[in-house]
Amino acid sequence: MNFKKRAVEALTTKAKADVAAAAASLSIMLDNPAGIGDHSTSDLHNNLNDSLQALADAEGRLETLQRNPSLFD
């Protein structure tokens, strides 16, 4: 396997892992908001927003990789 292919595989794997981590964080906070360390509403909203932003970023990276295969051939 050449370097370019390995690099794209690594980028894809990292983005997928980031999607899973952000989705897990959102699920935990939405399903069990009292189970996290931050108990104020403001902290919870900030943490939810951070996780949503992380999810959107990771999904965007995956979409970019999928929509531009010619860049990585």
N, C-alpha and C positions, 0 to 999 in steps of 0.2 A: 504494500500500500504506500502511495507516495505522500509527501508531506501535506500537500493541499487537501487531499482526501481525509487524512487524519485530523487536520485542523478543523475542517468543516464538521466532521463527526464529533469532535470535542465541543465545538460551539453549539451544535444541536443537542448534545447530551446535557451540557450546562444549562441551556435554555429550558429543556424539559424538566430538569431537576428544580430549577427556579420556579417554574409553573407549579410543580407539585408542592414545593415548600410554601409558596404564597397561598395556594388554595387551602392547604392544611391550616395555615395561620388564620385565614378568614373563617374557616369552618369552626375552629376551636373558639375563636372570639365571639362568633355569632351564636354558636350553640351553648357555650358555657362562659358568658362574660364575667361571671364572678370567679371563675377558675384561673384567671390571669392575675398577675401581680398588680396591675394598675386598676384602681377601683373608681377613679373619678370618670365621669361621663366624657369630659374633654380628652383625657388620656385614651380612653377606649376609642373614641372617634378618630383621634390622631393615629392610633395603631391600626385601625381598620383602613383608614385612608392610605397609610404607608404600605400595607399589605396589598391593597387594591392596585396601587401604583406599581408595585413589584410584579404583580400578576400581569398587568397590562404591558409592562416593559418586556417581560419574558415572552409573552404571546406575540408581541410585535417582532421580537428577534426571530422567533420560529417562523412567522409568516414571511419575513424578509428573506430568510434562508430558502424557504420553499418557493417563493415567487421569483427568485433570481438564480436558478441553477446554473445558468451560463457563466455567471461570475466565478463559479467554483469548479468548472470543468477543467 
